[in-house]
């Protein structure tokens, strides 16, 4: 009798234990491991400028446990930097923003940051008013920092044609240099102990340069001496299309170029889609088929300026345009599942005729299992959204 009683007790204990394990498994299935929960939205403009406004074009990189955020003072046409701890209060490390070297000609608009051996470096556009093609005054410049205190040197890297100043709209085709490049949003990338700067083809406002899919890449050694200068030809893999703002990122150890590729200048339905293009290790050729990330016959996707691979997923920012609305977004793809789109986060929206800001130049970083997104908002301000991953 005693043995039977013990058998019943053991049986009940095992049954309870199995039921508890199944309940835990059910909870794991119900509650996803990555919730992408929005933790906080913050207007950080007050720490970026003395007036609390007049800022834009943010770009961020994580170095160690700090966030380095570069941005433009729009009224001054130059750039500044703040270093922040990744707490929800975005604690400023320095008392005041650091003014970066930029705008050494007439004006500078876009800046892009990167890191090399955990040291900050950056590239930016630099322009001159009333530029003359014959004098080669359409400028594209980069500035590199050897240490985190931003003591570096000036390096002019390219002759291009700006996409901003009025002269770009009235250039005579016979004055345009061979394989013209856009003096806009240069993409910095540290690879094989070298500094790479990618500038996309210029293809605006002159029919014979639309589309243009031959893009410039310059390589500098650790002393910032130029050691290579070549072109990446995407005219075959992306036939009939050219490239908007873009970024370079490692995916499973291989470099990929990601950006919106378009075939029309006007924002027509389906006129632009976002692709990832695998590249060879020297970046001189493509190394596989293009990967469609965001495609839709009714919508327009462009301007990918940040991308990160994190725990088997690819994160990108992008601009979406459809039916008069611009939105700024983050898209998350499952790399091992044929880059399936698993989440889309809308950050901000601009409607024609309404309040808002044209969706443009967002940036993000992933640190401590959190997603930090920085984006422009109305009244020339910069906001941050922080998501839990």
C-alpha positions in Angstrom: 0.0 0.0 0.0 2.8 2.3 0.9 4.6 1.7 -2.4 1.4 2.4 -4.3 1.0 5.7 -2.5 4.6 6.7 -3.3 4.0 5.8 -7.0 0.9 8.0 -7.1 2.8 10.9 -5.5 5.7 10.6 -8.0 3.2 10.4 -10.9 1.3 13.5 -9.8 4.6 15.4 -9.3 5.8 14.5 -12.9 2.5 15.5 -14.3 2.5 18.9 -12.6 6.1 19.4 -13.8 5.3 18.6 -17.4 2.3 20.8 -17.3 4.4 23.7 -16.0 7.0 23.2 -18.7 4.3 23.2 -21.4 2.8 26.4 -19.9 6.3 28.1 -20.1 6.6 27.0 -23.7 3.2 28.4 -24.5 4.1 31.7 -22.9 7.3 31.8 -25.0 5.2 31.3 -28.2 2.7 33.9 -27.2 5.3 36.6 -26.1 7.8 37.3 -28.9 11.4 37.8 -27.7 11.7 41.1 -29.6 8.8 43.4 -29.0 10.2 46.6 -30.6 8.4 48.5 -27.8 8.7 52.3 -28.0 10.2 53.3 -24.7 10.5 57.0 -25.1 10.2 59.9 -27.6 12.4 62.9 -26.8 13.0 66.3 -28.3 16.7 66.7 -27.9 17.0 70.0 -29.7 17.7 71.9 -26.5 21.0 70.2 -26.0 22.0 70.6 -29.7 21.7 74.3 -30.1 21.5 77.4 -27.9 18.2 78.3 -29.4 16.7 74.9 -29.2 16.0 74.8 -32.9 17.6 75.3 -36.3 19.1 71.8 -36.4 18.8 68.9 -38.8 20.5 66.1 -40.8 21.4 63.9 -37.8 23.8 60.9 -38.1 24.9 58.7 -35.3 27.4 56.0 -34.5 28.1 54.0 -31.3 31.6 53.8 -30.0 32.1 51.8 -26.9 29.1 52.6 -24.7 28.6 56.1 -26.0 26.5 57.5 -28.9 28.2 60.0 -31.1 25.6 62.2 -32.8 26.6 64.6 -35.6 24.1 67.1 -37.0 23.9 70.4 -38.9 23.3 73.9 -37.6 21.1 74.8 -40.6 21.4 78.5 -40.3 25.2 78.4 -40.2 25.6 75.6 -42.7 28.1 73.7 -40.6 28.2 70.7 -38.3 28.4 69.9 -34.6 28.8 66.8 -32.4 27.5 65.6 -29.1 28.5 62.5 -27.2 25.7 60.9 -25.1 25.3 58.0 -22.7 22.6 55.6 -23.8 20.2 56.2 -20.9 16.7 57.3 -21.4 17.6 60.8 -20.5 20.2 61.0 -23.2 22.7 62.4 -20.8 25.2 64.8 -22.5 28.8 63.9 -21.9 30.3 67.3 -22.7 28.7 70.5 -21.4 28.3 72.0 -24.9 28.3 70.6 -28.4 31.6 70.4 -30.2 31.9 72.3 -33.4 33.2 70.0 -36.2 35.4 71.1 -39.0 33.0 71.7 -41.9 31.7 74.3 -44.2 35.2 75.6 -45.1 33.9 76.8 -48.4 30.5 78.5 -48.6 28.2 75.9 -47.0 28.0 72.3 -45.8 24.7 70.4 -45.4 25.1 66.6 -45.1 27.4 64.8 -42.8 27.9 61.0 -42.4 29.8 59.4 -39.4 31.7 56.2 -39.2 34.2 54.5 -36.9 37.7 53.0 -37.5 39.2 50.9 -34.7 36.7 52.6 -32.3 37.7 56.1 -33.3 35.4 58.5 -35.0 35.8 59.7 -38.6 33.3 61.3 -40.9 32.7 62.5 -44.5 30.6 65.5 -45.5 29.5 67.5 -48.5 31.0 70.9 -49.0 29.8 73.4 -51.6 30.6 76.8 -53.1 28.1 79.3 -54.3 28.3 80.4 -57.9 30.5 77.5 -58.8 32.0 77.3 -62.2 32.3 73.9 -63.8 35.4 74.9 -65.8 37.1 76.0 -62.5 36.1 72.7 -61.0 34.5 74.3 -58.0 31.8 71.8 -57.4 33.3 70.2 -54.3 32.9 67.1 -52.3 35.0 66.9 -49.2 35.8 64.5 -46.4 37.3 65.2 -42.9 38.8 62.5 -40.8 39.6 62.4 -37.1 42.6 60.4 -35.8 41.4 60.6 -32.2 38.1 61.0 -30.4 39.0 64.6 -29.6 38.5 65.3 -33.3 41.9 66.7 -34.2 42.3 65.7 -37.8 43.0 67.1 -41.2 41.2 68.4 -44.2 41.0 66.2 -47.3 39.3 67.3 -50.6 38.3 64.0 -52.2 36.3 64.7 -55.3 35.0 67.1 -57.9 31.3 66.7 -58.2 28.1 68.5 -58.9 26.0 69.5 -56.0 22.3 68.5 -56.0 21.4 71.6 -54.0 22.6 75.0 -55.3 20.9 76.7 -58.3 23.9 76.1 -60.6 23.1 72.4 -60.6 19.9 73.1 -62.5 21.5 75.1 -65.3 24.6 73.2 -66.1 25.2 72.8 -69.8 25.6 69.1 -70.6 28.8 69.8 -72.5 30.3 71.3 -69.3 29.7 68.2 -67.2 32.8 66.1 -66.5 33.0 62.5 -67.4 31.1 60.2 -65.0 29.8 63.1 -62.9 29.2 62.4 -59.2 26.7 63.9 -56.8 28.3 66.3 -54.3 25.9 65.1 -51.7 25.9 62.6 -48.8 29.2 60.9 -49.2 29.1 57.4 -47.6 32.1 56.6 -45.3 33.1 52.9 -44.6 36.0 51.4 -42.7 37.2 48.2 -44.3 40.5 46.2 -44.4 42.2 48.8 -42.4 41.4 51.5 -44.9 39.0 54.4 -45.2 36.5 54.1 -48.1 34.4 57.0 -49.3 31.6 56.3 -51.7 29.9 59.0 -53.8 26.9 58.2 -55.9 26.5 59.2 -59.6 25.0 62.5 -60.4 21.9 62.1 -62.6 19.7 65.1 -62.1 18.1 67.5 -64.5 20.0 66.5 -67.6 18.4 63.7 -69.6 21.6 62.1 -70.8 22.8 61.5 -67.2 19.5 59.9 -66.2 19.9 57.1 -65.3 23.5 57.0 -64.3 24.7 53.9 -62.4 28.5 54.4 -62.3 29.6 55.5 -58.8 32.9 56.7 -57.4 34.9 55.1 -54.6 38.1 56.4 -53.1 40.3 54.6 -50.7 42.7 56.2 -48.1 45.2 54.4 -45.9 45.6 54.9 -42.2 47.5 58.1 -42.8 44.7 59.4 -44.9 46.7 59.2 -48.1 44.7 58.2 -51.2 45.7 54.8 -52.3 43.0 53.9 -54.8 40.4 55.7 -56.9 37.9 53.6 -59.0 34.3 53.3 -60.1 31.7 50.8 -59.2 29.5 50.0 -62.2 26.0 49.0 -61.3 24.5 49.6 -64.8 24.1 45.9 -65.5 22.8 44.6 -62.2 20.5 47.7 -61.8 19.8 48.3 -65.5 18.0 51.6 -66.2 18.2 52.9 -62.6 20.4 55.1 -60.6 21.0 55.4 -56.8 19.7 57.7 -54.1 21.2 58.1 -50.6 22.8 54.9 -49.6 24.9 53.0 -47.0 27.4 50.2 -46.8 27.1 47.4 -44.3 28.4 43.9 -43.5 25.8 41.1 -43.8 27.1 37.7 -42.8 30.6 39.1 -43.2 30.1 40.4 -46.8 29.8 44.0 -47.8 26.4 45.1 -49.2 25.4 48.4 -50.7 21.9 49.4 -49.7 19.9 52.2 -51.2 16.9 53.3 -53.2 17.3 52.7 -56.9 15.1 54.9 -59.2 14.3 55.2 -62.9 12.5 58.6 -62.9 13.3 61.9 -61.3 9.7 62.6 -60.3 8.2 60.8 -57.3 5.8 58.6 -59.3 4.2 55.5 -58.0 6.6 52.6 -58.0 9.4 54.8 -59.3 12.0 53.7 -56.7 12.7 50.6 -54.7 15.2 49.6 -52.0 17.7 46.9 -52.8 20.8 45.3 -51.2 23.7 44.7 -53.6 26.4 42.3 -52.5 29.9 43.5 -53.3 33.3 42.0 -53.7 35.8 42.4 -50.9 37.6 45.2 -52.8 34.3 46.9 -53.6 35.1 47.0 -57.3 32.5 44.7 -58.5 29.2 43.1 -57.5 29.3 39.6 -56.0 25.9 38.2 -56.4 22.3 39.0 -57.3 20.5 42.1 -56.1 18.3 41.5 -53.1 14.9 43.3 -53.1 14.1 44.7 -49.7 11.2 47.2 -50.3 9.4 47.1 -53.6 5.8 48.1 -54.4 4.3 49.2 -57.7 2.3 51.9 -55.8 4.9 53.3 -53.6 8.3 55.0 -53.7 11.2 54.0 -51.3 14.5 55.8 -51.1 17.2 57.3 -48.9 18.8 54.5 -46.9 21.5 56.2 -44.8 21.9 53.7 -41.9 21.9 49.9 -41.8 22.9 47.5 -39.1 23.1 43.7 -38.8 22.0 42.6 -35.3 21.1 39.1 -34.0 20.3 37.7 -37.4 18.3 40.6 -38.6 19.0 43.6 -40.9 17.8 47.0 -39.8 17.6 49.9 -42.2 16.1 53.4 -42.3 14.3 54.7 -45.4 12.0 57.3 -46.8 8.5 56.2 -48.1 6.5 58.4 -50.4 3.0 57.7 -51.7 -0.1 59.8 -52.5 1.4 63.1 -51.2 2.7 61.7 -47.9 6.3 61.3 -46.8 7.2 59.1 -43.9 10.4 58.3 -42.1 10.7 54.7 -41.2 12.8 51.8 -39.8 12.4 48.4 -41.5 13.6 45.1 -39.9 14.3 42.0 -42.1 15.0 38.4 -41.1 18.3 37.6 -42.9 18.1 33.8 -42.8 14.5 33.8 -44.1 15.2 35.4 -47.5 15.2 38.9 -46.0 11.6 38.7 -45.1 10.2 42.0 -43.8 9.1 41.3 -40.2 8.6 44.8 -38.8 8.1 48.4 -40.0 8.3 51.3 -37.6 7.0 54.7 -38.8 8.9 57.5 -37.1 7.3 60.7 -38.6 4.9 61.7 -41.3 4.7 64.8 -43.6 1.6 65.5 -45.6 1.6 68.1 -48.4 -0.3 71.1 -47.2 0.0 70.1 -43.6 2.4 70.5 -40.7 5.5 68.4 -40.7 9.0 68.0 -42.3 9.9 66.3 -45.5 11.0 62.8 -44.6 14.8 63.1 -44.9 18.0 62.1 -43.3 17.1 59.9 -40.3 19.8 57.9 -38.6 19.9 55.1 -36.0 22.1 52.9 -33.8 21.7 49.7 -31.8 23.3 49.6 -28.3 22.5 47.7 -25.1 19.7 45.8 -26.9 18.0 49.1 -27.6 17.3 50.9 -30.9 18.1 54.7 -30.9 16.6 56.6 -33.8 17.2 60.3 -34.5 15.1 62.2 -37.0 14.2 65.7 -38.1 10.9 67.2 -37.1 8.9 70.4 -37.6 10.5 73.8 -36.8 13.9 72.4 -37.6 14.2 70.2 -34.5 15.7 66.8 -33.9 13.8 64.1 -32.0 14.9 60.7 -30.7 12.9 57.6 -30.4 14.1 54.7 -28.2 12.8 51.2 -28.8 13.4 48.0 -26.8 14.6 45.0 -28.9 
